[in-house]
Amino acid sequence: MDDFSDATGWKPGHTEQIAGAYRPHEYDLFRRFVMRRIIAMKDPEAHLDSDKEYTDWAALDRLVDAWLAS
């Protein structure tokens, strides 16, 4: 986010990190290697050859509902 803000000069009033997925079957060799290292550090219980959804869909729904209400 800091790189984005530095590049654009725009500082959002609010940010959330609630979405993401690990999909090793979609990655090239280099990206798979890097992502396996990251996932192994962040989620030691993860099976590194299987896809995993990390998105907190309920949190995303609440965030969008709050944004729409404001």
Predicted model as a PDB file, atoms N, CA, C, CB and O in Angstrom, pLDDT in the B-factor column:
MODEL        1                                                                  
ATOM      1  N   MET A   1       0.821  -1.186   0.000  1.00 82.00           N  
ATOM      2  CA  MET A   1       0.000   0.000   0.000  1.00 82.00           C  
ATOM      3  C   MET A   1       0.865   1.250   0.000  1.00 82.00           C  
ATOM      4  CB  MET A   1      -0.934  -0.002   1.195  1.00 82.00           C  
ATOM      5  O   MET A   1       0.532   2.247  -0.640  1.00 82.00           O  
ATOM      6  N   ASP A   2       1.970   1.189   0.717  1.00 87.00           N  
ATOM      7  CA  ASP A   2       2.861   2.355   0.753  1.00 87.00           C  
ATOM      8  C   ASP A   2       3.413   2.678  -0.636  1.00 87.00           C  
ATOM      9  CB  ASP A   2       4.018   2.110   1.731  1.00 87.00           C  
ATOM     10  O   ASP A   2       3.492   3.845  -1.019  1.00 87.00           O  
ATOM     11  N   ASP A   3       3.796   1.638  -1.390  1.00 91.00           N  
ATOM     12  CA  ASP A   3       4.311   1.866  -2.746  1.00 91.00           C  
ATOM     13  C   ASP A   3       3.242   2.507  -3.623  1.00 91.00           C  
ATOM     14  CB  ASP A   3       4.790   0.542  -3.375  1.00 91.00           C  
ATOM     15  O   ASP A   3       3.536   3.424  -4.390  1.00 91.00           O  
ATOM     16  N   PHE A   4       2.005   2.029  -3.513  1.00 89.00           N  
ATOM     17  CA  PHE A   4       0.902   2.588  -4.288  1.00 89.00           C  
ATOM     18  C   PHE A   4       0.684   4.053  -3.919  1.00 89.00           C  
ATOM     19  CB  PHE A   4      -0.389   1.778  -4.058  1.00 89.00           C  
ATOM     20  O   PHE A   4       0.550   4.905  -4.798  1.00 89.00           O  
ATOM     21  N   SER A   5       0.649   4.342  -2.626  1.00 91.00           N  
ATOM     22  CA  SER A   5       0.446   5.723  -2.169  1.00 91.00           C  
ATOM     23  C   SER A   5       1.583   6.632  -2.623  1.00 91.00           C  
ATOM     24  CB  SER A   5       0.324   5.767  -0.642  1.00 91.00           C  
ATOM     25  O   SER A   5       1.350   7.767  -3.038  1.00 91.00           O  
ATOM     26  N   ASP A   6       2.809   6.129  -2.543  1.00 93.00           N  
ATOM     27  CA  ASP A   6       3.951   6.932  -2.990  1.00 93.00           C  
ATOM     28  C   ASP A   6       3.879   7.214  -4.487  1.00 93.00           C  
ATOM     29  CB  ASP A   6       5.266   6.221  -2.657  1.00 93.00           C  
ATOM     30  O   ASP A   6       4.192   8.319  -4.931  1.00 93.00           O  
ATOM     31  N   ALA A   7       3.464   6.214  -5.263  1.00 95.00           N  
ATOM     32  CA  ALA A   7       3.406   6.367  -6.722  1.00 95.00           C  
ATOM     33  C   ALA A   7       2.278   7.282  -7.169  1.00 95.00           C  
ATOM     34  CB  ALA A   7       3.244   5.015  -7.379  1.00 95.00           C  
ATOM     35  O   ALA A   7       2.418   8.004  -8.156  1.00 95.00           O  
ATOM     36  N   THR A   8       1.156   7.258  -6.447  1.00 96.00           N  
ATOM     37  CA  THR A   8      -0.014   8.018  -6.891  1.00 96.00           C  
ATOM     38  C   THR A   8      -0.227   9.310  -6.126  1.00 96.00           C  
ATOM     39  CB  THR A   8      -1.236   7.173  -6.771  1.00 96.00           C  
ATOM     40  O   THR A   8      -0.913  10.209  -6.612  1.00 96.00           O  
ATOM     41  N   GLY A   9       0.349   9.419  -4.938  1.00 94.00           N  
ATOM     42  CA  GLY A   9       0.107  10.577  -4.093  1.00 94.00           C  
ATOM     43  C   GLY A   9      -1.221  10.507  -3.358  1.00 94.00           C  
ATOM     44  O   GLY A   9      -1.583  11.435  -2.634  1.00 94.00           O  
ATOM     45  N   TRP A  10      -1.950   9.409  -3.540  1.00 94.00           N  
ATOM     46  CA  TRP A  10      -3.260   9.231  -2.902  1.00 94.00           C  
ATOM     47  C   TRP A  10      -3.122   8.370  -1.662  1.00 94.00           C  
ATOM     48  CB  TRP A  10      -4.269   8.597  -3.882  1.00 94.00           C  
ATOM     49  O   TRP A  10      -2.537   7.289  -1.709  1.00 94.00           O  
ATOM     50  N   LYS A  11      -3.662   8.851  -0.556  1.00 92.00           N  
ATOM     51  CA  LYS A  11      -3.649   8.111   0.709  1.00 92.00           C  
ATOM     52  C   LYS A  11      -5.091   7.777   1.077  1.00 92.00           C  
ATOM     53  CB  LYS A  11      -2.950   8.937   1.853  1.00 92.00           C  
ATOM     54  O   LYS A  11      -5.843   8.666   1.478  1.00 92.00           O  
ATOM     55  N   PRO A  12      -5.489   6.519   0.948  1.00 89.00           N  
ATOM     56  CA  PRO A  12      -6.870   6.154   1.280  1.00 89.00           C  
ATOM     57  C   PRO A  12      -7.131   6.340   2.767  1.00 89.00           C  
ATOM     58  CB  PRO A  12      -7.161   4.699   0.871  1.00 89.00           C  
ATOM     59  O   PRO A  12      -6.226   6.206   3.590  1.00 89.00           O  
ATOM     60  N   GLY A  13      -8.366   6.648   3.096  1.00 87.00           N  
ATOM     61  CA  GLY A  13      -8.748   6.836   4.486  1.00 87.00           C  
ATOM     62  C   GLY A  13      -8.873   5.531   5.246  1.00 87.00           C  
ATOM     63  O   GLY A  13      -8.827   5.514   6.476  1.00 87.00           O  
ATOM     64  N   HIS A  14      -9.030   4.439   4.514  1.00 84.00           N  
ATOM     65  CA  HIS A  14      -9.210   3.141   5.164  1.00 84.00           C  
ATOM     66  C   HIS A  14      -8.731   2.037   4.222  1.00 84.00           C  
ATOM     67  CB  HIS A  14     -10.703   2.918   5.564  1.00 84.00           C  
ATOM     68  O   HIS A  14      -8.995   2.088   3.020  1.00 84.00           O  
ATOM     69  N   THR A  15      -8.040   1.058   4.752  1.00 85.00           N  
ATOM     70  CA  THR A  15      -7.644  -0.120   3.979  1.00 85.00           C  
ATOM     71  C   THR A  15      -7.948  -1.374   4.783  1.00 85.00           C  
ATOM     72  CB  THR A  15      -6.137  -0.062   3.605  1.00 85.00           C  
ATOM     73  O   THR A  15      -7.958  -1.348   6.014  1.00 85.00           O  
ATOM     74  N   GLU A  16      -8.191  -2.454   4.088  1.00 84.00           N  
ATOM     75  CA  GLU A  16      -8.442  -3.761   4.700  1.00 84.00           C  
ATOM     76  C   GLU A  16      -7.729  -4.824   3.887  1.00 84.00           C  
ATOM     77  CB  GLU A  16      -9.970  -4.065   4.789  1.00 84.00           C  
ATOM     78  O   GLU A  16      -7.666  -4.740   2.660  1.00 84.00           O  
ATOM     79  N   GLN A  17      -7.201  -5.807   4.560  1.00 83.00           N  
ATOM     80  CA  GLN A  17      -6.635  -6.976   3.889  1.00 83.00           C  
ATOM     81  C   GLN A  17      -7.498  -8.168   4.257  1.00 83.00           C  
ATOM     82  CB  GLN A  17      -5.129  -7.211   4.291  1.00 83.00           C  
ATOM     83  O   GLN A  17      -7.313  -8.781   5.308  1.00 83.00           O  
ATOM     84  N   ILE A  18      -8.441  -8.492   3.388  1.00 84.00           N  
ATOM     85  CA  ILE A  18      -9.382  -9.559   3.712  1.00 84.00           C  
ATOM     86  C   ILE A  18      -9.535 -10.576   2.594  1.00 84.00           C  
ATOM     87  CB  ILE A  18     -10.723  -8.973   4.039  1.00 84.00           C  
ATOM     88  O   ILE A  18     -10.283 -11.544   2.739  1.00 84.00           O  
ATOM     89  N   ALA A  19      -8.842 -10.375   1.484  1.00 82.00           N  
ATOM     90  CA  ALA A  19      -9.030 -11.289   0.354  1.00 82.00           C  
ATOM     91  C   ALA A  19      -7.699 -11.857  -0.109  1.00 82.00           C  
ATOM     92  CB  ALA A  19      -9.729 -10.575  -0.808  1.00 82.00           C  
ATOM     93  O   ALA A  19      -6.656 -11.208  -0.025  1.00 82.00           O  
ATOM     94  N   GLY A  20      -7.765 -13.075  -0.596  1.00 89.00           N  
ATOM     95  CA  GLY A  20      -6.575 -13.692  -1.153  1.00 89.00           C  
ATOM     96  C   GLY A  20      -6.761 -15.181  -1.343  1.00 89.00           C  
ATOM     97  O   GLY A  20      -7.656 -15.794  -0.761  1.00 89.00           O  
ATOM     98  N   ALA A  21      -5.912 -15.743  -2.156  1.00 91.00           N  
ATOM     99  CA  ALA A  21      -5.959 -17.173  -2.413  1.00 91.00           C  
ATOM    100  C   ALA A  21      -4.568 -17.650  -2.801  1.00 91.00           C  
ATOM    101  CB  ALA A  21      -6.989 -17.507  -3.521  1.00 91.00           C  
ATOM    102  O   ALA A  21      -3.741 -16.884  -3.296  1.00 91.00           O  
ATOM    103  N   TYR A  22      -4.334 -18.923  -2.567  1.00 93.00           N  
ATOM    104  CA  TYR A  22      -3.105 -19.585  -2.989  1.00 93.00           C  
ATOM    105  C   TYR A  22      -3.527 -20.623  -4.015  1.00 93.00           C  
ATOM    106  CB  TYR A  22      -2.319 -20.239  -1.767  1.00 93.00           C  
ATOM    107  O   TYR A  22      -4.260 -21.561  -3.699  1.00 93.00           O  
ATOM    108  N   ARG A  23      -3.054 -20.447  -5.261  1.00 95.00           N  
ATOM    109  CA  ARG A  23      -3.451 -21.341  -6.348  1.00 95.00           C  
ATOM    110  C   ARG A  23      -2.205 -21.803  -7.107  1.00 95.00           C  
ATOM    111  CB  ARG A  23      -4.454 -20.634  -7.311  1.00 95.00           C  
ATOM    112  O   ARG A  23      -1.906 -21.293  -8.187  1.00 95.00           O  
ATOM    113  N   PRO A  24      -1.486 -22.765  -6.540  1.00 94.00           N  
ATOM    114  CA  PRO A  24      -0.208 -23.165  -7.142  1.00 94.00           C  
ATOM    115  C   PRO A  24      -0.334 -23.688  -8.574  1.00 94.00           C  
ATOM    116  CB  PRO A  24       0.437 -24.221  -6.292  1.00 94.00           C  
ATOM    117  O   PRO A  24       0.614 -23.568  -9.350  1.00 94.00           O  
ATOM    118  N   HIS A  25      -1.462 -24.256  -8.936  1.00 94.00           N  
ATOM    119  CA  HIS A  25      -1.608 -24.774 -10.298  1.00 94.00           C  
ATOM    120  C   HIS A  25      -1.636 -23.670 -11.355  1.00 94.00           C  
ATOM    121  CB  HIS A  25      -2.872 -25.598 -10.397  1.00 94.00           C  
ATOM    122  O   HIS A  25      -1.482 -23.953 -12.543  1.00 94.00           O  
ATOM    123  N   GLU A  26      -1.830 -22.417 -10.939  1.00 96.00           N  
ATOM    124  CA  GLU A  26      -1.860 -21.285 -11.865  1.00 96.00           C  
ATOM    125  C   GLU A  26      -0.511 -20.577 -11.999  1.00 96.00           C  
ATOM    126  CB  GLU A  26      -2.900 -20.294 -11.417  1.00 96.00           C  
ATOM    127  O   GLU A  26      -0.372 -19.678 -12.828  1.00 96.00           O  
ATOM    128  N   TYR A  27       0.480 -20.963 -11.200  1.00 96.00           N  
ATOM    129  CA  TYR A  27       1.743 -20.238 -11.151  1.00 96.00           C  
ATOM    130  C   TYR A  27       2.803 -20.882 -12.039  1.00 96.00           C  
ATOM    131  CB  TYR A  27       2.244 -20.162  -9.722  1.00 96.00           C  
ATOM    132  O   TYR A  27       2.833 -22.099 -12.225  1.00 96.00           O  
ATOM    133  N   ASP A  28       3.676 -20.023 -12.583  1.00 96.00           N  
ATOM    134  CA  ASP A  28       4.842 -20.553 -13.283  1.00 96.00           C  
ATOM    135  C   ASP A  28       5.842 -21.060 -12.237  1.00 96.00           C  
ATOM    136  CB  ASP A  28       5.493 -19.462 -14.211  1.00 96.00           C  
ATOM    137  O   ASP A  28       5.625 -20.895 -11.036  1.00 96.00           O  
ATOM    138  N   LEU A  29       6.918 -21.667 -12.688  1.00 95.00           N  
ATOM    139  CA  LEU A  29       7.878 -22.295 -11.781  1.00 95.00           C  
ATOM    140  C   LEU A  29       8.433 -21.323 -10.743  1.00 95.00           C  
ATOM    141  CB  LEU A  29       9.018 -22.889 -12.574  1.00 95.00           C  
ATOM    142  O   LEU A  29       8.493 -21.653  -9.558  1.00 95.00           O  
ATOM    143  N   PHE A  30       8.836 -20.133 -11.174  1.00 96.00           N  
ATOM    144  CA  PHE A  30       9.407 -19.163 -10.248  1.00 96.00           C  
ATOM    145  C   PHE A  30       8.373 -18.680  -9.234  1.00 96.00           C  
ATOM    146  CB  PHE A  30       9.977 -17.979 -11.014  1.00 96.00           C  
ATOM    147  O   PHE A  30       8.648 -18.646  -8.034  1.00 96.00           O  
ATOM    148  N   ARG A  31       7.188 -18.308  -9.711  1.00 96.00           N  
ATOM    149  CA  ARG A  31       6.153 -17.806  -8.813  1.00 96.00           C  
ATOM    150  C   ARG A  31       5.730 -18.897  -7.819  1.00 96.00           C  
ATOM    151  CB  ARG A  31       4.933 -17.309  -9.621  1.00 96.00           C  
ATOM    152  O   ARG A  31       5.501 -18.613  -6.644  1.00 96.00           O  
ATOM    153  N   ARG A  32       5.629 -20.136  -8.292  1.00 95.00           N  
ATOM    154  CA  ARG A  32       5.272 -21.233  -7.391  1.00 95.00           C  
ATOM    155  C   ARG A  32       6.308 -21.375  -6.275  1.00 95.00           C  
ATOM    156  CB  ARG A  32       5.147 -22.557  -8.175  1.00 95.00           C  
ATOM    157  O   ARG A  32       5.948 -21.550  -5.111  1.00 95.00           O  
ATOM    158  N   PHE A  33       7.595 -21.299  -6.628  1.00 95.00           N  
ATOM    159  CA  PHE A  33       8.650 -21.393  -5.631  1.00 95.00           C  
ATOM    160  C   PHE A  33       8.522 -20.288  -4.585  1.00 95.00           C  
ATOM    161  CB  PHE A  33      10.018 -21.326  -6.302  1.00 95.00           C  
ATOM    162  O   PHE A  33       8.584 -20.552  -3.385  1.00 95.00           O  
ATOM    163  N   VAL A  34       8.344 -19.053  -5.046  1.00 95.00           N  
ATOM    164  CA  VAL A  34       8.235 -17.910  -4.134  1.00 95.00           C  
ATOM    165  C   VAL A  34       6.984 -18.036  -3.262  1.00 95.00           C  
ATOM    166  CB  VAL A  34       8.201 -16.582  -4.928  1.00 95.00           C  
ATOM    167  O   VAL A  34       7.044 -17.843  -2.047  1.00 95.00           O  
ATOM    168  N   MET A  35       5.857 -18.360  -3.887  1.00 93.00           N  
ATOM    169  CA  MET A  35       4.606 -18.468  -3.131  1.00 93.00           C  
ATOM    170  C   MET A  35       4.660 -19.604  -2.111  1.00 93.00           C  
ATOM    171  CB  MET A  35       3.429 -18.682  -4.086  1.00 93.00           C  
ATOM    172  O   MET A  35       4.126 -19.471  -1.010  1.00 93.00           O  
ATOM    173  N   ARG A  36       5.291 -20.703  -2.461  1.00 94.00           N  
ATOM    174  CA  ARG A  36       5.428 -21.808  -1.495  1.00 94.00           C  
ATOM    175  C   ARG A  36       6.190 -21.343  -0.258  1.00 94.00           C  
ATOM    176  CB  ARG A  36       6.154 -23.017  -2.144  1.00 94.00           C  
ATOM    177  O   ARG A  36       5.830 -21.697   0.865  1.00 94.00           O  
ATOM    178  N   ARG A  37       7.238 -20.555  -0.459  1.00 95.00           N  
ATOM    179  CA  ARG A  37       8.019 -20.029   0.669  1.00 95.00           C  
ATOM    180  C   ARG A  37       7.155 -19.112   1.542  1.00 95.00           C  
ATOM    181  CB  ARG A  37       9.266 -19.262   0.156  1.00 95.00           C  
ATOM    182  O   ARG A  37       7.182 -19.209   2.769  1.00 95.00           O  
ATOM    183  N   ILE A  38       6.401 -18.233   0.909  1.00 93.00           N  
ATOM    184  CA  ILE A  38       5.554 -17.299   1.656  1.00 93.00           C  
ATOM    185  C   ILE A  38       4.482 -18.054   2.429  1.00 93.00           C  
ATOM    186  CB  ILE A  38       4.904 -16.276   0.707  1.00 93.00           C  
ATOM    187  O   ILE A  38       4.285 -17.806   3.619  1.00 93.00           O  
ATOM    188  N   ILE A  39       3.791 -18.969   1.767  1.00 91.00           N  
ATOM    189  CA  ILE A  39       2.726 -19.726   2.428  1.00 91.00           C  
ATOM    190  C   ILE A  39       3.290 -20.576   3.558  1.00 91.00           C  
ATOM    191  CB  ILE A  39       1.987 -20.613   1.417  1.00 91.00           C  
ATOM    192  O   ILE A  39       2.668 -20.679   4.615  1.00 91.00           O  
ATOM    193  N   ALA A  40       4.434 -21.177   3.362  1.00 92.00           N  
ATOM    194  CA  ALA A  40       5.042 -21.999   4.417  1.00 92.00           C  
ATOM    195  C   ALA A  40       5.322 -21.172   5.670  1.00 92.00           C  
ATOM    196  CB  ALA A  40       6.345 -22.642   3.912  1.00 92.00           C  
ATOM    197  O   ALA A  40       5.198 -21.677   6.786  1.00 92.00           O  
ATOM    198  N   MET A  41       5.696 -19.910   5.494  1.00 93.00           N  
ATOM    199  CA  MET A  41       5.952 -19.034   6.644  1.00 93.00           C  
ATOM    200  C   MET A  41       4.649 -18.568   7.282  1.00 93.00           C  
ATOM    201  CB  MET A  41       6.790 -17.821   6.219  1.00 93.00           C  
ATOM    202  O   MET A  41       4.533 -18.546   8.507  1.00 93.00           O  
ATOM    203  N   LYS A  42       3.669 -18.194   6.462  1.00 89.00           N  
ATOM    204  CA  LYS A  42       2.424 -17.606   6.962  1.00 89.00           C  
ATOM    205  C   LYS A  42       1.417 -18.640   7.454  1.00 89.00           C  
ATOM    206  CB  LYS A  42       1.792 -16.775   5.885  1.00 89.00           C  
ATOM    207  O   LYS A  42       0.646 -18.367   8.374  1.00 89.00           O  
ATOM    208  N   ASP A  43       1.419 -19.823   6.848  1.00 88.00           N  
ATOM    209  CA  ASP A  43       0.432 -20.860   7.171  1.00 88.00           C  
ATOM    210  C   ASP A  43       1.136 -22.216   7.195  1.00 88.00           C  
ATOM    211  CB  ASP A  43      -0.749 -20.862   6.136  1.00 88.00           C  
ATOM    212  O   ASP A  43       1.016 -22.996   6.251  1.00 88.00           O  
ATOM    213  N   PRO A  44       1.873 -22.498   8.279  1.00 91.00           N  
ATOM    214  CA  PRO A  44       2.665 -23.730   8.342  1.00 91.00           C  
ATOM    215  C   PRO A  44       1.850 -25.017   8.175  1.00 91.00           C  
ATOM    216  CB  PRO A  44       3.389 -23.781   9.647  1.00 91.00           C  
ATOM    217  O   PRO A  44       2.409 -26.055   7.823  1.00 91.00           O  
ATOM    218  N   GLU A  45       0.553 -24.961   8.420  1.00 91.00           N  
ATOM    219  CA  GLU A  45      -0.298 -26.147   8.287  1.00 91.00           C  
ATOM    220  C   GLU A  45      -0.787 -26.360   6.847  1.00 91.00           C  
ATOM    221  CB  GLU A  45      -1.495 -26.029   9.222  1.00 91.00           C  
ATOM    222  O   GLU A  45      -1.394 -27.390   6.551  1.00 91.00           O  
ATOM    223  N   ALA A  46      -0.533 -25.415   5.964  1.00 89.00           N  
ATOM    224  CA  ALA A  46      -1.048 -25.491   4.596  1.00 89.00           C  
ATOM    225  C   ALA A  46      -0.401 -26.633   3.822  1.00 89.00           C  
ATOM    226  CB  ALA A  46      -0.815 -24.168   3.866  1.00 89.00           C  
ATOM    227  O   ALA A  46       0.782 -26.927   3.994  1.00 89.00           O  
ATOM    228  N   HIS A  47      -1.186 -27.262   2.978  1.00 92.00           N  
ATOM    229  CA  HIS A  47      -0.679 -28.256   2.043  1.00 92.00           C  
ATOM    230  C   HIS A  47      -0.220 -27.489   0.818  1.00 92.00           C  
ATOM    231  CB  HIS A  47      -1.767 -29.348   1.682  1.00 92.00           C  
ATOM    232  O   HIS A  47      -1.044 -26.900   0.119  1.00 92.00           O  
ATOM    233  N   LEU A  48       1.065 -27.481   0.545  1.00 93.00           N  
ATOM    234  CA  LEU A  48       1.645 -26.576  -0.444  1.00 93.00           C  
ATOM    235  C   LEU A  48       1.350 -26.934  -1.897  1.00 93.00           C  
ATOM    236  CB  LEU A  48       3.105 -26.529  -0.254  1.00 93.00           C  
ATOM    237  O   LEU A  48       1.651 -26.148  -2.795  1.00 93.00           O  
ATOM    238  N   ASP A  49       0.773 -28.097  -2.141  1.00 93.00           N  
ATOM    239  CA  ASP A  49       0.437 -28.474  -3.513  1.00 93.00           C  
ATOM    240  C   ASP A  49      -1.045 -28.304  -3.817  1.00 93.00           C  
ATOM    241  CB  ASP A  49       0.845 -29.905  -3.769  1.00 93.00           C  
ATOM    242  O   ASP A  49      -1.486 -28.609  -4.924  1.00 93.00           O  
ATOM    243  N   SER A  50      -1.812 -27.824  -2.856  1.00 93.00           N  
ATOM    244  CA  SER A  50      -3.258 -27.672  -3.034  1.00 93.00           C  
ATOM    245  C   SER A  50      -3.664 -26.207  -2.996  1.00 93.00           C  
ATOM    246  CB  SER A  50      -4.015 -28.452  -1.956  1.00 93.00           C  
ATOM    247  O   SER A  50      -3.061 -25.393  -2.296  1.00 93.00           O  
ATOM    248  N   ASP A  51      -4.700 -25.889  -3.765  1.00 94.00           N  
ATOM    249  CA  ASP A  51      -5.265 -24.538  -3.732  1.00 94.00           C  
ATOM    250  C   ASP A  51      -5.898 -24.279  -2.374  1.00 94.00           C  
ATOM    251  CB  ASP A  51      -6.307 -24.346  -4.861  1.00 94.00           C  
ATOM    252  O   ASP A  51      -6.420 -25.194  -1.737  1.00 94.00           O  
ATOM    253  N   LYS A  52      -5.847 -23.031  -1.941  1.00 92.00           N  
ATOM    254  CA  LYS A  52      -6.505 -22.661  -0.693  1.00 92.00           C  
ATOM    255  C   LYS A  52      -7.044 -21.243  -0.820  1.00 92.00           C  
ATOM    256  CB  LYS A  52      -5.528 -22.777   0.511  1.00 92.00           C  
ATOM    257  O   LYS A  52      -6.346 -20.333  -1.266  1.00 92.00           O  
ATOM    258  N   GLU A  53      -8.276 -21.077  -0.425  1.00 92.00           N  
ATOM    259  CA  GLU A  53      -8.942 -19.775  -0.418  1.00 92.00           C  
ATOM    260  C   GLU A  53      -8.722 -19.143   0.957  1.00 92.00           C  
ATOM    261  CB  GLU A  53     -10.479 -19.911  -0.745  1.00 92.00           C  
ATOM    262  O   GLU A  53      -9.033 -19.753   1.979  1.00 92.00           O  
ATOM    263  N   TYR A  54      -8.194 -17.935   0.979  1.00 90.00           N  
ATOM    264  CA  TYR A  54      -7.969 -17.222   2.237  1.00 90.00           C  
ATOM    265  C   TYR A  54      -8.944 -16.065   2.425  1.00 90.00           C  
ATOM    266  CB  TYR A  54      -6.545 -16.703   2.292  1.00 90.00           C  
ATOM    267  O   TYR A  54      -8.927 -15.417   3.472  1.00 90.00           O  
ATOM    268  N   THR A  55      -9.782 -15.795   1.451  1.00 93.00           N  
ATOM    269  CA  THR A  55     -10.704 -14.674   1.551  1.00 93.00           C  
ATOM    270  C   THR A  55     -11.693 -14.889   2.687  1.00 93.00           C  
ATOM    271  CB  THR A  55     -11.448 -14.473   0.234  1.00 93.00           C  
ATOM    272  O   THR A  55     -12.315 -15.946   2.789  1.00 93.00           O  
ATOM    273  N   ASP A  56     -11.828 -13.898   3.522  1.00 91.00           N  
ATOM    274  CA  ASP A  56     -12.838 -13.903   4.584  1.00 91.00           C  
ATOM    275  C   ASP A  56     -14.087 -13.265   3.976  1.00 91.00           C  
ATOM    276  CB  ASP A  56     -12.343 -13.120   5.896  1.00 91.00           C  
ATOM    277  O   ASP A  56     -14.268 -12.049   4.041  1.00 91.00           O  
ATOM    278  N   TRP A  57     -14.946 -14.097   3.384  1.00 93.00           N  
ATOM    279  CA  TRP A  57     -16.101 -13.598   2.646  1.00 93.00           C  
ATOM    280  C   TRP A  57     -17.085 -12.850   3.540  1.00 93.00           C  
ATOM    281  CB  TRP A  57     -16.806 -14.743   1.959  1.00 93.00           C  
ATOM    282  O   TRP A  57     -17.687 -11.872   3.098  1.00 93.00           O  
ATOM    283  N   ALA A  58     -17.261 -13.286   4.781  1.00 93.00           N  
ATOM    284  CA  ALA A  58     -18.169 -12.586   5.699  1.00 93.00           C  
ATOM    285  C   ALA A  58     -17.635 -11.184   5.997  1.00 93.00           C  
ATOM    286  CB  ALA A  58     -18.345 -13.389   7.019  1.00 93.00           C  
ATOM    287  O   ALA A  58     -18.402 -10.222   6.023  1.00 93.00           O  
ATOM    288  N   ALA A  59     -16.334 -11.067   6.218  1.00 91.00           N  
ATOM    289  CA  ALA A  59     -15.731  -9.757   6.475  1.00 91.00           C  
ATOM    290  C   ALA A  59     -15.845  -8.869   5.237  1.00 91.00           C  
ATOM    291  CB  ALA A  59     -14.249  -9.910   6.892  1.00 91.00           C  
ATOM    292  O   ALA A  59     -16.091  -7.669   5.355  1.00 91.00           O  
ATOM    293  N   LEU A  60     -15.668  -9.445   4.065  1.00 93.00           N  
ATOM    294  CA  LEU A  60     -15.812  -8.682   2.838  1.00 93.00           C  
ATOM    295  C   LEU A  60     -17.248  -8.186   2.670  1.00 93.00           C  
ATOM    296  CB  LEU A  60     -15.397  -9.528   1.635  1.00 93.00           C  
ATOM    297  O   LEU A  60     -17.461  -7.036   2.285  1.00 93.00           O  
ATOM    298  N   ASP A  61     -18.235  -9.039   2.954  1.00 95.00           N  
ATOM    299  CA  ASP A  61     -19.646  -8.626   2.898  1.00 95.00           C  
ATOM    300  C   ASP A  61     -19.922  -7.471   3.861  1.00 95.00           C  
ATOM    301  CB  ASP A  61     -20.567  -9.817   3.228  1.00 95.00           C  
ATOM    302  O   ASP A  61     -20.584  -6.501   3.492  1.00 95.00           O  
ATOM    303  N   ARG A  62     -19.418  -7.571   5.088  1.00 93.00           N  
ATOM    304  CA  ARG A  62     -19.629  -6.503   6.073  1.00 93.00           C  
ATOM    305  C   ARG A  62     -18.981  -5.197   5.618  1.00 93.00           C  
ATOM    306  CB  ARG A  62     -19.067  -6.918   7.443  1.00 93.00           C  
ATOM    307  O   ARG A  62     -19.565  -4.123   5.759  1.00 93.00           O  
ATOM    308  N   LEU A  63     -17.786  -5.297   5.078  1.00 91.00           N  
ATOM    309  CA  LEU A  63     -17.065  -4.113   4.614  1.00 91.00           C  
ATOM    310  C   LEU A  63     -17.835  -3.438   3.474  1.00 91.00           C  
ATOM    311  CB  LEU A  63     -15.636  -4.493   4.151  1.00 91.00           C  
ATOM    312  O   LEU A  63     -18.002  -2.219   3.483  1.00 91.00           O  
ATOM    313  N   VAL A  64     -18.297  -4.208   2.508  1.00 93.00           N  
ATOM    314  CA  VAL A  64     -19.040  -3.627   1.387  1.00 93.00           C  
ATOM    315  C   VAL A  64     -20.359  -3.048   1.867  1.00 93.00           C  
ATOM    316  CB  VAL A  64     -19.290  -4.681   0.295  1.00 93.00           C  
ATOM    317  O   VAL A  64     -20.747  -1.964   1.431  1.00 93.00           O  
ATOM    318  N   ASP A  65     -21.056  -3.743   2.754  1.00 96.00           N  
ATOM    319  CA  ASP A  65     -22.311  -3.213   3.289  1.00 96.00           C  
ATOM    320  C   ASP A  65     -22.095  -1.888   4.016  1.00 96.00           C  
ATOM    321  CB  ASP A  65     -22.951  -4.227   4.236  1.00 96.00           C  
ATOM    322  O   ASP A  65     -22.875  -0.951   3.847  1.00 96.00           O  
ATOM    323  N   ALA A  66     -21.043  -1.809   4.821  1.00 93.00           N  
ATOM    324  CA  ALA A  66     -20.738  -0.570   5.555  1.00 93.00           C  
ATOM    325  C   ALA A  66     -20.368   0.548   4.580  1.00 93.00           C  
ATOM    326  CB  ALA A  66     -19.582  -0.801   6.566  1.00 93.00           C  
ATOM    327  O   ALA A  66     -20.765   1.697   4.774  1.00 93.00           O  
ATOM    328  N   TRP A  67     -19.620   0.218   3.547  1.00 90.00           N  
ATOM    329  CA  TRP A  67     -19.229   1.212   2.555  1.00 90.00           C  
ATOM    330  C   TRP A  67     -20.456   1.726   1.810  1.00 90.00           C  
ATOM    331  CB  TRP A  67     -18.209   0.620   1.566  1.00 90.00           C  
ATOM    332  O   TRP A  67     -20.588   2.931   1.597  1.00 90.00           O  
ATOM    333  N   LEU A  68     -21.349   0.833   1.414  1.00 94.00           N  
ATOM    334  CA  LEU A  68     -22.556   1.243   0.719  1.00 94.00           C  
ATOM    335  C   LEU A  68     -23.485   2.089   1.599  1.00 94.00           C  
ATOM    336  CB  LEU A  68     -23.292   0.023   0.220  1.00 94.00           C  
ATOM    337  O   LEU A  68     -24.178   2.976   1.102  1.00 94.00           O  
ATOM    338  N   ALA A  69     -23.495   1.811   2.899  1.00 96.00           N  
ATOM    339  CA  ALA A  69     -24.354   2.542   3.827  1.00 96.00           C  
ATOM    340  C   ALA A  69     -23.809   3.934   4.121  1.00 96.00           C  
ATOM    341  CB  ALA A  69     -24.508   1.762   5.124  1.00 96.00           C  
ATOM    342  O   ALA A  69     -24.559   4.808   4.555  1.00 96.00           O  
ATOM    343  N   SER A  70     -22.538   4.151   3.897  1.00 90.00           N  
ATOM    344  CA  SER A  70     -21.937   5.453   4.259  1.00 90.00           C  
ATOM    345  C   SER A  70     -22.049   6.498   3.209  1.00 90.00           C  
ATOM    346  CB  SER A  70     -20.518   5.282   4.583  1.00 90.00           C  
ATOM    347  O   SER A  70     -21.583   7.621   3.403  1.00 90.00           O  
TER     348      SER A  70                                                      
ENDMDL                                                                          
END                                                                             
